[in-house]
């Protein structure tokens, strides 16, 4: 896919996510890995009003080449790219239900999203909670590096979800699925919830491999 098409796709998905209320104001960021570098959304930009020509262009070392200044969350994105060689895109949002889940003190930090639907298993997998760091802090990078080899998604404590995918479409679909699963968990917190049993999970993992 050409760089021009990827720029347009970032704008398209950014607008879609914003218009559906999955990230507000100037929150959230998107990046895509190119053959010779990266494209990212600019810092303090609104995903609903991106300009393809002003997206941040970085070289293979992550140094700005053109466009506006890149998102301050680059350490988040690069941690996934370095640990997941097949990852071509990373999406981070402040979507309401996943962010709410990241704020709850009784969530299982090894897997915040129990297997309540087949699609969260197929598209997201296990979702650990990563300890809080200041947004944009380089301290987040080693924390993500510890889990990114085995997990395509994570919840940032008191912050929100982040997902890596083998394409931009895949990453967007996965973070949408994560948000929907988080919504179901919040809505059913006072109820007795039936999760998928280990044999069902194994069957899904056999037929729909995330890696």
SULVENRA-V52624 format. One record per pair of residues at least 24 apart in sequence whose ideal C-beta (glycine too) atoms are under 10 Angstrom apart, sorted by the first residue. I is the first residue (numbers start at 1). J is the second residue. Records with the same first field share a line. If there is no record, write none. Layout:
I: J  J
This chain:
1: 32  34  88  167  168
2: 34
3: 32  34  35  36  37  39  52  55  57
4: 52  53
5: 52
6: 32  33  34  39  52  55  88  89  167  168
7: 32  39  50  51  52  53  54  55  57  67
8: 50  52
9: 39  52  89  167  168  169  172
10: 39  40  41  47  50  52  55  89  91  168
11: 41  47  48  49  50  51  52  53  54  55
12: 50  52  168  172
13: 47  50  89  91  168  169  171  172  173
14: 41  45  46  47  48  49  50  55  91  172
15: 46  47  48  49  50
16: 47  48  172  176
17: 47  48  91  93  95  172  175  176  179
18: 46  47  48  49  50  93
19: 47  48
20: 48  95  176  179
21: 95  96
22: 47  91  93  94  95  96  97  98  161  172  175  176  179
23: 47  48  91  92  93  94  95  96  99  160  161  175  179
24: 48  93  94  95  96
25: 94
26: 71
27: 92  93  94  95  99  135  159  160
28: 71  73  91  92  93  94  95  160  161  162  175
29: 56  70  71  72  73  74  76  77  90  91  92  93  162
30: 55  71  77  89  90  91  92  93  168  171  172  175
31: 55  56  58  70  71  73  74  76  77  78  80  81  87  88  89  90  91  92  164  168  171
32: 77  87  88  89  90  91  167  168  171
33: 58  60  77  78  80  81  84  85  86  87  88  89  90  164  168
34: 58  59  60  88
35: 60
36: 60  65
37: 61  62  63  64  65
38: 62  63  65  70  74  77  78  81  89  90
39: 67  70  89  168
40: 64  67  68  69  70  71  73  74  77  90
41: 67  68  70  71  73  91  92
42: 67  68  69  70  71
43: 68  69  70  71  72  73  74  136
44: 68  69  71  72
45: 69  70  71
47: 91  93
71: 135  136
72: 134  135  136  137
73: 135  136  137  140  156  159  162
74: 136  138  141
75: 133  136  137  138  139  140  141  142  143  144  145
76: 130  133  135  136  137  138  140  141  143  144  148  154  156  159  162  164
77: 141  144  162  164
78: 138  141  144  145
79: 130  138  140  141  142  143  144  145  146  147  148  154  162  164
80: 141  144  145  147  148  149  151  152  153  154  162  163  164  165  171
81: 148  164
82: 141  144  145  148  149
83: 144  145  146  147  148  149  150  151  164
84: 148  149  150  151  152  164  165  166  210  211
85: 149
86: 152  164  165  166  167  211
87: 148  152  163  164  165  166  167  170  171  211
88: 164  165  166  167  168  169  170  171
89: 163  164  165  166  167  168  169  170  171  172  174
90: 148  152  162  163  164  165  168  171  175
91: 153  161  162  163  164  165  168  170  171  172  173  174  175  176  178
92: 135  154  156  159  160  161  162  163  164  171  175
93: 160  161  162  163  172  175  176  178  179
94: 135  156  159  160  161
95: 160  161  175  176  178  179  180  182  183
96: 160  179  182  183  186
97: 161  178  179  180  181  182  183  184  185  186  187
98: 127  153  155  156  159  160  161  162  163  175  178  179  180  181  182  183  185  186
99: 155  156  158  159  160  161  179  182
100: 160  182  183  185  186
101: 127  129  155  160  161  178  179  181  182  183  185  186  189
102: 127  129  130  132  154  155  156  157  158  159  160  161  182
103: 132  155  157  158  159  160
104: 129  155  157  158  185  186  189
105: 157
106: 189
107: 155  157  182  185
109: 155  157
110: 147  151
111: 151
112: 153  154  155  157  161  178  181  182  185
113: 153  155  161  177  178  181  182  184  185
114: 181  184  185  193  195  196
115: 181  195  196  197  198  200  201  204
116: 181  184  185  188  193  194  195  196
117: 177  180  181  184  195  196
118: 196  200  201  203  204  207  208
119: 173  174  176  177  180  181  204  208
120: 153  174  177  178  180  181  182  184  185  196  204
121: 177  181  196  200  201  202  203  204  205  208  210
122: 174  177  204  205  207  208  209  210
123: 152  153  163  165  170  173  174  175  176  177  178  181  208  210
124: 151  152  153  161  163  173  174  175  176  177  178  179  180  181  210
125: 150  151  152  153  163  174  178  204  205  208  209  210  211
126: 150  151  152  153  154  201  210
127: 151  152  153  154  155  161  162  163  178  181  182
128: 153  154  155
129: 154  155  156  157  158
130: 154  155  156  157  159  162
131: 156  157  158
132: 156  157  158  159
133: 157  158  159
134: 159
135: 159  160
149: 211
150: 211
151: 210
152: 178  210  211
153: 177  178  210
154: 178
155: 182
164: 210
165: 210
166: 210  211
170: 210
174: 210
